[in-house]
Amino acid sequence: MWFRWFFFSVFTLLTLSACSILNHAVGPESAAAPPEPKVELPTRVRTASPKAYAHFLNANRYRLKGDQKGALEEIKKAEQADPGSPLLESYLASLYLQNGDLQKAADACEKALAMDPESVNLLMLTAGVYSSLKRQDDAVRIYEKVLRLNPGQHEAYIFLGTLYLQQGRTDPAVELFKRLSRIKNQESLGYYYLGRVYANQKEFARAGRYFEKSIRTDPDFMQAYLSLGILYEIEKKNDKAIQTYKKALKINPHQTQIQKRLSILYIQGNQMDKALSQLKELSELEPNNADAHLKVGLIYLQQENLSRAVEELRIALALEPGNVKAHFYLGAAYEGSEKLDLAEKEYLEVLSMMPDDLDTIFRLAQLYQKMDRLEKAVTLLMETREKLPDNPEVLLYLGMIYSIKKEDTKAVEVLQEAVRLNGNNDNLYFQLGVVYERLKRFDDAVAAFRKTIELNPDNGNALNYLGYMFAEKGINLKEAEDLIVRALKIRPEDAYYLDSLGWIYFKMGRFDDAVKYLEQSNGNLPGDPVVTEHLGDAYFKAGYPEKAREYWEKALKTNPDDPSLLNKLNNGLP
């Protein structure tokens, strides 16, 4: 079934976000760039003259309207009217900062500090600008001054500690966060940042204890739950991570980031119903979240609930037109629903945005095969070959299509070229072996299948193909048995493998063993004419002619003019 191919790609996509968030370390570097400082203007000294203050108010009105240019013009007029006001210089600095002109912001901050050197708010603004300019030493000096002036300024602890860590000064950072943890009402924050430090140093047990302490101190601190959960994920303690996230959501069910983490863990644990429930809650919290609808659609797709998958994927596209993944998987959902024209449309939409996307090209080629439009598949793959002449995977698919078209000479030519480009791909040798076998190039087919197995000893299809070829020829039967036994260890219920083993035992004269395995094969694949005929043959040789006749008659319904079956029904087996 096509879903065997599909599940891996769905699972990969669904869990991909897990990799990205784990790369977003729970250590301090994730806070390495302090956020843009809040602009709190100094209040310790006079504001501005009446004329300057009028311009200041005008500047503020322009700023609220989003007119940065007008705000700058007005504040400069205010500055000209009253050149000694730290309020105006601070405001000018904040405008420059908002416009991304960091150097001018720094100049304005320094000018304001010359007028009011001990304003904590102004110092915080200046330190933030220095940090943005990568002037770390200057930023550190200013933050240290802030803490001398106001030891309770908790944001200064966070920003200064982060800068210490950027400079590789872990011990001062730890001491700083310990001081923060001793400030009333800031204990949880201090423990949290200590946890981040130790997590960054990969001291996970110690980090976990601090995150837990942070949560005990402030049970509503959601970031601590998130970091503790991610820590458990890094340690592969997914059950503990799930418990942590569930505890957080019980306190605050509106934490969408935690909702996402929990849904990913359920997906990784193949608990798709729980993942689906979690993602539905997320989509209710964020109804316009296209990614949530996409993931819900993928879970429905993996569960083969195709109508619901189509519904969710179409919602994702309505919210985010042009979402390539949504188009691709919508095409897959339509394909699974046998709405092949709609599937083609979605795959072509993907290729209109990403014309060289090989996954989509190969899916479309296989779709054309399913639609019996093999010439379109050939055209698509030939066009791709012109763009990517040295891509063996393109040649593999082209060779497979030629093989289906029974254009075996072309298939051999293309597959041999693919092998020349990549001699380590077992699938290439396998397809080449299939074509050689159909061309009755027995020795070449055997060599190709042996090479396939050498490259990949667990290629069950190659093991089965080679073993069955030997059985059909009545040669190397012990080796053939060993090959099929190996294949069945990989897929114990595979009907074709069971048929091959039964047929080998038939050729060996072990008719009771043949009946045993052929009955299993027929049970797993009822109605297959080859298996049915083989079972009839085995019954006849095992001494059950009536049963043999029953199964030969079943096989004859599929091939009513088969001379071999007609002869068996009339004369039995020799």
C-alpha positions as MATLAB code, in Angstrom:
seq = 'MWFRWFFFSVFTLLTLSACSILNHAVGPESAAAPPEPKVELPTRVRTASPKAYAHFLNANRYRLKGDQKGALEEIKKAEQADPGSPLLESYLASLYLQNGDLQKAADACEKALAMDPESVNLLMLTAGVYSSLKRQDDAVRIYEKVLRLNPGQHEAYIFLGTLYLQQGRTDPAVELFKRLSRIKNQESLGYYYLGRVYANQKEFARAGRYFEKSIRTDPDFMQAYLSLGILYEIEKKNDKAIQTYKKALKINPHQTQIQKRLSILYIQGNQMDKALSQLKELSELEPNNADAHLKVGLIYLQQENLSRAVEELRIALALEPGNVKAHFYLGAAYEGSEKLDLAEKEYLEVLSMMPDDLDTIFRLAQLYQKMDRLEKAVTLLMETREKLPDNPEVLLYLGMIYSIKKEDTKAVEVLQEAVRLNGNNDNLYFQLGVVYERLKRFDDAVAAFRKTIELNPDNGNALNYLGYMFAEKGINLKEAEDLIVRALKIRPEDAYYLDSLGWIYFKMGRFDDAVKYLEQSNGNLPGDPVVTEHLGDAYFKAGYPEKAREYWEKALKTNPDDPSLLNKLNNGLP';
ca = [
       0.000    0.000    0.000;
       1.172    3.506   -0.802;
       0.890    4.442    2.878;
       3.956    2.316    3.624;
       5.965    4.848    1.650;
       3.982    7.682    3.068;
       4.227    7.053    6.819;
       7.959    7.758    7.061;
       7.705   11.135    5.335;
       4.705   12.132    7.461;
       6.445   11.067   10.660;
       9.583   12.952    9.673;
       7.642   16.112    8.977;
       5.620   15.881   12.162;
       8.668   15.384   14.345;
      10.888   17.840   12.549;
       9.901   20.669   14.872;
      11.204   18.583   17.763;
      14.703   18.794   16.334;
      14.495   22.550   15.847;
      13.347   23.309   19.388;
      15.946   21.021   20.926;
      18.587   22.880   18.960;
      17.172   25.996   20.608;
      19.141   25.245   23.741;
      17.649   25.590   27.160;
      20.958   27.169   28.055;
      21.538   30.889   28.221;
      22.581   31.423   24.617;
      18.902   31.339   23.684;
      18.689   34.627   25.556;
      22.023   35.839   24.227;
      20.664   38.993   22.630;
      18.747   40.903   25.306;
      15.430   42.239   24.074;
      15.172   45.837   23.015;
      15.192   47.851   26.241;
      11.992   49.363   27.447;
      12.144   53.103   27.043;
      11.422   54.580   30.456;
      12.373   58.209   30.497;
      14.226   59.771   33.421;
      12.082   61.414   36.051;
      14.737   62.509   38.490;
      15.361   65.870   36.789;
      13.319   68.476   34.986;
      11.518   67.433   31.811;
      11.739   70.309   29.307;
      10.808   73.944   28.744;
       7.161   74.631   27.783;
       8.028   75.236   24.115;
      10.199   72.108   23.948;
       7.552   70.089   25.750;
       4.959   71.075   23.143;
       7.207   69.685   20.411;
       7.729   66.578   22.554;
       3.959   65.999   22.724;
       3.705   66.448   18.945;
       6.510   63.936   18.480;
       4.670   61.456   20.643;
       1.486   61.875   18.591;
       3.423   61.222   15.358;
       5.037   58.175   16.914;
       1.700   56.730   17.978;
       0.503   57.106   14.364;
       3.588   55.250   13.143;
       5.086   58.370   11.560;
       8.686   58.018   12.679;
       9.933   60.766   10.371;
       7.468   63.296   11.795;
       8.353   62.239   15.334;
      12.076   62.749   14.657;
      11.510   66.204   13.190;
       9.455   67.307   16.199;
      11.830   65.922   18.820;
      14.779   67.639   17.112;
      12.853   70.918   17.286;
      12.263   70.238   20.967;
      15.965   69.570   21.448;
      16.836   72.868   19.782;
      14.385   74.683   22.046;
      15.842   73.074   25.178;
      19.275   71.506   24.559;
      19.776   70.594   28.227;
      16.882   68.171   28.736;
      17.738   64.491   29.362;
      14.074   63.665   28.712;
      14.364   64.853   25.118;
      17.710   63.139   24.522;
      16.334   59.873   25.913;
      13.302   60.128   23.689;
      15.495   60.863   20.679;
      17.612   57.805   21.524;
      14.509   55.630   21.673;
      13.392   56.865   18.236;
      16.792   56.118   16.736;
      16.696   52.699   18.358;
      13.260   51.998   16.930;
      14.504   53.001   13.464;
      17.519   50.706   13.812;
      20.045   53.553   13.857;
      22.009   52.172   16.785;
      25.013   54.476   16.644;
      22.854   57.613   16.736;
      20.892   56.029   19.594;
      24.146   55.472   21.491;
      25.253   59.070   20.881;
      21.929   60.383   22.199;
      22.114   58.106   25.256;
      25.613   59.301   26.083;
      24.508   62.906   25.749;
      21.560   62.256   28.083;
      23.776   60.463   30.611;
      26.101   63.445   30.734;
      23.085   65.408   32.010;
      21.739   62.704   34.355;
      24.454   60.094   35.040;
      22.573   58.153   37.731;
      19.195   57.618   36.080;
      18.626   53.863   36.270;
      16.138   53.909   33.397;
      18.542   55.846   31.195;
      21.414   53.549   32.141;
      19.309   50.499   31.225;
      18.488   52.035   27.845;
      22.146   52.841   27.201;
      23.339   49.365   28.191;
      20.773   47.808   25.873;
      21.955   49.952   22.961;
      25.592   49.048   23.668;
      24.650   45.378   23.763;
      22.920   45.692   20.385;
      26.075   47.332   19.021;
      28.120   44.346   20.311;
      29.912   46.700   22.696;
      29.745   44.075   25.409;
      32.347   45.527   27.756;
      30.584   48.904   27.760;
      27.213   47.223   28.328;
      28.638   45.199   31.230;
      30.079   48.335   32.817;
      26.697   50.106   32.619;
      24.677   47.153   33.968;
      27.117   46.790   36.861;
      26.576   50.465   37.650;
      22.798   49.939   37.570;
      23.075   47.189   40.179;
      25.249   49.361   42.399;
      22.603   52.099   42.223;
      19.598   49.766   42.471;
      20.350   46.189   43.633;
      16.706   45.262   43.111;
      16.646   45.913   39.338;
      15.965   42.319   38.284;
      16.203   42.933   34.518;
      19.777   44.124   34.979;
      20.660   40.783   36.585;
      19.286   38.905   33.584;
      20.942   41.076   30.940;
      24.257   41.279   32.786;
      24.301   37.542   33.493;
      23.641   36.841   29.826;
      26.538   39.093   28.817;
      28.846   37.377   31.304;
      27.960   34.060   29.689;
      28.624   35.437   26.212;
      32.064   36.419   27.461;
      32.647   32.940   28.886;
      32.469   34.211   32.467;
      30.274   31.460   33.890;
      31.181   31.862   37.581;
      30.226   35.571   37.795;
      26.986   34.767   35.945;
      26.144   32.019   38.440;
      26.835   34.329   41.382;
      24.679   37.017   39.787;
      21.721   34.669   39.289;
      22.138   33.399   42.868;
      21.869   37.004   44.037;
      18.726   37.364   41.930;
      17.254   34.250   43.575;
      17.633   35.936   46.980;
      15.588   39.004   45.993;
      12.023   38.910   47.254;
       9.523   37.975   44.509;
      12.364   37.234   42.074;
      13.453   33.882   43.539;
      11.827   31.831   40.793;
      13.493   33.892   38.074;
      16.910   33.427   39.674;
      16.487   29.657   39.949;
      15.264   29.534   36.367;
      18.353   31.276   34.984;
      20.619   29.097   37.100;
      18.917   26.127   35.486;
      19.622   27.563   32.057;
      23.302   28.016   32.890;
      23.725   24.405   33.993;
      21.666   23.087   31.087;
      23.992   24.925   28.719;
      26.922   23.202   30.447;
      25.124   19.856   29.968;
      24.838   19.409   33.746;
      21.280   18.247   33.199;
      20.563   16.819   36.659;
      21.636   20.060   38.317;
      19.731   22.135   35.772;
      16.605   20.063   36.378;
      16.781   20.661   40.120;
      16.885   24.421   39.581;
      13.982   24.345   37.107;
      11.975   22.295   39.620;
      12.888   24.774   42.363;
      11.756   27.619   40.114;
       8.397   25.884   39.595;
       7.960   25.207   43.325;
       8.645   28.867   44.062;
       6.249   30.073   41.357;
       3.852   27.334   40.138;
       2.561   29.693   37.422;
       5.969   30.245   35.779;
       5.305   28.571   32.418;
       8.783   29.115   30.956;
      10.252   26.966   33.722;
       7.883   24.117   32.838;
       8.822   24.437   29.170;
      12.563   24.390   29.860;
      12.237   21.452   32.262;
      10.214   19.545   29.680;
      12.754   20.193   26.931;
      15.505   19.109   29.322;
      13.715   15.790   29.834;
      13.363   15.443   26.057;
      17.108   15.931   25.596;
      17.670   13.200   28.204;
      15.200   10.933   26.323;
      12.891   10.953   29.362;
       9.786   11.582   27.310;
       7.369   10.271   29.950;
       8.655   12.863   32.421;
       8.467   15.563   29.746;
       4.836   14.647   29.056;
       4.021   14.793   32.783;
       5.678   18.218   33.045;
       3.790   19.636   30.067;
       0.466   18.202   31.258;
       1.004   19.727   34.702;
       1.694   23.117   33.094;
      -1.388   22.926   30.879;
      -3.552   22.007   33.863;
      -2.527   25.342   35.390;
      -2.656   27.323   32.153;
      -4.261   25.495   29.202;
      -3.591   28.412   26.852;
       0.160   27.837   26.555;
       0.410   27.139   22.836;
       4.143   26.433   22.819;
       3.676   23.726   25.436;
       0.669   22.406   23.504;
       2.931   22.013   20.464;
       5.664   20.250   22.448;
       3.185   17.828   23.978;
       1.620   16.997   20.623;
       5.070   16.282   19.154;
       5.887   13.913   22.022;
       2.646   12.050   21.443;
       3.526   11.774   17.751;
       7.003   10.472   18.568;
       5.407    7.878   20.842;
       2.962    6.917   18.079;
       0.087    8.017   20.325;
      -1.710    9.558   17.393;
      -5.125    9.895   19.041;
      -3.627   11.903   21.910;
      -1.579   13.968   19.459;
      -4.708   14.648   17.451;
      -6.618   15.738   20.543;
      -3.768   18.035   21.582;
      -3.487   19.601   18.139;
      -7.233   20.166   18.019;
      -6.986   22.062   21.305;
      -4.153   24.084   19.808;
      -6.184   24.901   16.699;
      -9.040   26.057   18.952;
      -6.631   28.344   20.811;
      -5.138   29.546   17.530;
      -7.857   29.058   14.891;
      -5.737   30.806   12.273;
      -2.682   28.631   12.922;
      -2.080   26.983    9.548;
       0.662   24.760   10.952;
      -1.695   23.234   13.526;
      -4.229   22.367   10.825;
      -1.403   20.965    8.677;
      -0.246   18.652   11.466;
      -3.807   17.545   12.228;
      -4.200   16.768    8.533;
      -1.002   14.725    8.526;
      -2.158   12.647   11.481;
      -5.478   11.961    9.775;
      -3.495   11.025    6.680;
      -1.319    8.603    8.617;
      -4.489    7.101   10.129;
      -5.939    6.799    6.602;
      -8.862    9.043    7.561;
      -8.556   10.681    4.176;
     -11.717   12.794    4.136;
     -10.733   14.508    7.399;
      -7.159   14.870    6.139;
      -8.417   16.655    3.030;
     -10.589   18.942    5.158;
      -7.747   19.980    7.483;
      -5.214   20.421    4.686;
      -7.621   22.606    2.732;
      -8.117   24.765    5.849;
      -4.317   25.054    6.150;
      -4.158   26.255    2.543;
      -6.990   28.719    3.072;
      -5.057   30.200    6.002;
      -1.705   30.082    4.218;
      -2.090   29.979    0.425;
       0.984   28.601   -1.275;
       1.994   26.335    1.613;
       4.041   23.779   -0.326;
       3.760   21.010    2.274;
      -0.013   21.397    2.466;
      -0.314   21.120   -1.328;
       1.937   18.051   -1.402;
       0.120   16.166    1.339;
      -3.268   17.205    0.003;
      -2.172   15.583   -3.255;
      -1.242   12.457   -1.291;
      -4.654   12.444    0.429;
      -6.433   12.746   -2.912;
      -4.228    9.991   -4.318;
      -5.133    7.700   -1.437;
      -8.806    8.498   -2.071;
      -8.356    7.544   -5.748;
      -9.158   11.131   -6.765;
      -6.215   11.012   -9.098;
      -6.993   14.102  -11.197;
      -7.158   16.217   -8.029;
      -3.923   14.652   -6.797;
      -2.234   15.543  -10.085;
      -3.418   19.141   -9.720;
      -1.891   19.446   -6.243;
       1.440   17.918   -7.261;
       1.611   20.247  -10.268;
       0.895   23.177   -7.934;
       3.918   22.177   -5.855;
       6.076   21.972   -8.978;
       4.914   25.422  -10.087;
       6.515   26.761   -6.894;
       9.406   24.276   -6.620;
      10.043   22.921  -10.136;
      13.040   20.811   -9.114;
      11.512   19.145   -6.043;
      12.371   15.493   -6.618;
       9.962   14.080   -4.027;
       7.060   15.659   -5.893;
       8.434   14.695   -9.309;
       8.698   11.056   -8.251;
       5.241   11.070   -6.641;
       3.783   12.540   -9.823;
       5.592    9.977  -11.986;
       4.146    7.177   -9.851;
       0.725    8.816  -10.054;
       0.946    8.829  -13.849;
       1.854    5.142  -13.673;
      -1.272    4.529  -11.572;
      -3.335    6.527  -14.080;
      -1.846    4.447  -16.933;
      -0.377    7.611  -18.421;
       3.111    6.216  -18.779;
       4.144    8.575  -21.581;
       3.515   11.539  -19.276;
       5.664    9.861  -16.634;
       8.451    9.346  -19.176;
       8.205   12.969  -20.357;
       8.335   14.265  -16.777;
      11.357   12.151  -15.901;
      13.168   12.887  -19.177;
      12.746   16.629  -18.563;
      14.113   16.127  -15.061;
      17.006   14.085  -16.462;
      17.938   16.960  -18.771;
      18.203   19.256  -15.740;
      19.867   16.651  -13.512;
      21.780   14.317  -15.860;
      23.929   12.835  -13.101;
      21.178   12.069  -10.605;
      20.931    8.267  -10.258;
      17.554    8.452   -8.511;
      15.999   10.121  -11.554;
      17.442    7.334  -13.711;
      16.101    4.713  -11.302;
      12.542    6.007  -11.642;
      12.909    6.361  -15.405;
      14.197    2.800  -15.638;
      11.261    1.555  -13.560;
       8.768    3.269  -15.897;
      10.493    1.813  -18.976;
      10.318   -1.584  -17.293;
       6.572   -1.205  -16.671;
       6.170   -0.240  -20.330;
       8.028   -3.450  -21.223;
      10.699   -1.343  -22.936;
      13.333   -3.476  -21.280;
      16.268   -2.517  -23.497;
      15.797    1.155  -22.603;
      15.323    0.198  -18.959;
      18.625   -1.700  -18.901;
      20.454    1.195  -20.562;
      19.130    3.738  -18.073;
      19.661    1.547  -15.007;
      23.214    0.650  -16.051;
      23.948    4.379  -16.319;
      22.481    4.867  -12.836;
      24.696    2.087  -11.461;
      27.717    3.757  -13.055;
      26.842    6.969  -11.204;
      26.106    5.275   -7.888;
      27.323    1.728   -7.485;
      26.294    1.534   -3.824;
      22.526    1.772   -4.254;
      20.938   -1.637   -3.697;
      17.630   -0.530   -5.247;
      19.363    0.161   -8.567;
      20.786   -3.347   -8.731;
      17.439   -4.812   -7.685;
      15.545   -3.073  -10.502;
      18.273   -4.076  -12.937;
      17.906   -7.683  -11.790;
      14.138   -7.562  -12.344;
      14.620   -6.379  -15.932;
      17.359   -8.948  -16.626;
      15.077  -11.714  -15.339;
      12.277  -10.629  -17.647;
      14.739  -10.551  -20.558;
      15.671  -14.131  -19.581;
      19.248  -13.026  -18.890;
      19.392  -15.430  -15.947;
      23.071  -15.125  -15.034;
      22.958  -11.308  -15.229;
      19.842  -11.294  -13.036;
      21.500  -13.568  -10.454;
      24.575  -11.320  -10.381;
      22.423   -8.209   -9.940;
      20.416   -9.743   -7.082;
      23.569  -11.024   -5.383;
      25.021   -7.498   -5.569;
      21.783   -6.116   -4.128;
      22.046   -8.482   -1.156;
      25.742   -7.705   -0.715;
      24.926   -3.994   -0.449;
      21.864   -4.560    1.729;
      21.580   -7.978    3.403;
      18.088   -7.017    4.614;
      16.638   -6.361    1.166;
      13.838   -8.888    1.512;
      12.583   -8.483   -2.038;
      15.991   -9.343   -3.485;
      16.308  -12.370   -1.192;
      12.867  -13.543   -2.282;
      13.396  -12.844   -5.977;
      16.675  -14.758   -6.133;
      15.331  -17.669   -4.091;
      12.229  -17.957   -6.259;
      14.314  -17.835   -9.445;
      16.349  -20.793   -8.183;
      13.142  -22.640   -7.262;
      11.654  -22.088  -10.710;
      14.827  -23.500  -12.258;
      14.973  -26.314   -9.690;
      18.584  -25.424   -8.824;
      20.455  -24.325   -5.698;
      17.396  -25.279   -3.641;
      19.187  -25.308   -0.272;
      20.545  -21.822   -0.940;
      17.092  -20.787   -2.145;
      15.587  -22.029    1.142;
      18.173  -20.060    3.151;
      17.445  -16.911    1.142;
      13.677  -17.087    1.704;
      14.060  -17.918    5.410;
      16.144  -14.742    5.717;
      13.453  -12.775    3.881;
      10.752  -14.126    6.212;
      12.731  -12.998    9.261;
      12.341   -9.488    7.870;
       8.629   -9.804    6.976;
       7.206  -12.992    8.530;
       3.678  -12.554    7.159;
       4.587  -11.619    3.594;
       2.411  -13.792    1.345;
       4.870  -13.752   -1.556;
       7.754  -14.853    0.650;
       5.616  -17.659    2.118;
       4.638  -18.738   -1.399;
       8.305  -18.844   -2.425;
       9.265  -21.012    0.553;
       6.332  -23.341   -0.079;
       7.319  -23.640   -3.731;
      10.923  -24.426   -2.806;
       9.700  -27.240   -0.541;
       7.506  -28.463   -3.407;
      10.584  -28.582   -5.646;
      12.464  -30.427   -2.886;
       9.678  -33.011   -2.652;
       8.766  -31.915    0.885;
       5.080  -31.723    0.019;
       3.626  -31.496    3.541;
       5.927  -28.528    4.284;
       4.933  -27.045    0.947;
       1.224  -27.300    1.852;
       1.866  -25.686    5.249;
       3.529  -22.547    3.853;
       1.325  -22.275    0.768;
      -1.795  -22.408    2.961;
      -0.358  -19.527    5.005;
       0.389  -17.605    1.824;
      -3.109  -18.205    0.470;
      -4.601  -17.080    3.783;
      -2.666  -13.821    3.629;
      -3.290  -13.267   -0.091;
      -6.521  -15.051   -1.027;
      -7.366  -15.191   -4.703;
      -3.864  -14.723   -6.065;
      -3.794  -17.065   -9.105;
      -0.132  -18.090   -8.762;
      -0.417  -18.891   -5.046;
      -3.715  -20.711   -5.660;
      -2.198  -22.858   -8.416;
       0.888  -23.617   -6.313;
      -1.331  -24.719   -3.428;
      -3.296  -26.987   -5.773;
      -0.052  -28.556   -6.985;
       1.122  -29.137   -3.405;
      -2.189  -30.695   -2.363;
      -2.024  -33.089   -5.332;
       1.509  -34.234   -4.509;
       0.664  -34.482   -0.792;
      -2.147  -36.915   -1.625;
      -5.211  -34.642   -1.657;
      -6.391  -34.706   -5.292;
      -9.873  -33.322   -4.554;
      -8.434  -30.310   -2.754;
      -5.957  -29.897   -5.579;
      -8.791  -29.845   -8.094;
     -10.666  -27.243   -5.969;
      -7.710  -24.833   -6.028;
      -6.882  -25.406   -9.695;
     -10.490  -24.525  -10.540;
     -10.170  -21.320   -8.479;
      -7.005  -20.417  -10.364;
      -8.703  -21.174  -13.683;
     -11.356  -18.507  -12.984;
      -8.594  -15.920  -13.271;
      -6.946  -17.561  -16.289;
      -9.732  -19.528  -18.036;
      -7.621  -20.393  -21.093;
      -4.453  -21.411  -19.246;
      -3.360  -24.674  -20.944;
      -1.276  -25.783  -17.959;
      -4.227  -25.526  -15.586;
      -6.559  -27.241  -18.054;
      -4.070  -30.088  -18.386;
      -3.793  -30.448  -14.593;
      -7.563  -30.585  -14.235;
      -7.773  -33.266  -16.919;
      -4.717  -35.317  -16.105;
      -3.344  -34.254  -12.710;
       0.400  -34.029  -12.166;
       2.957  -36.628  -13.196;
];
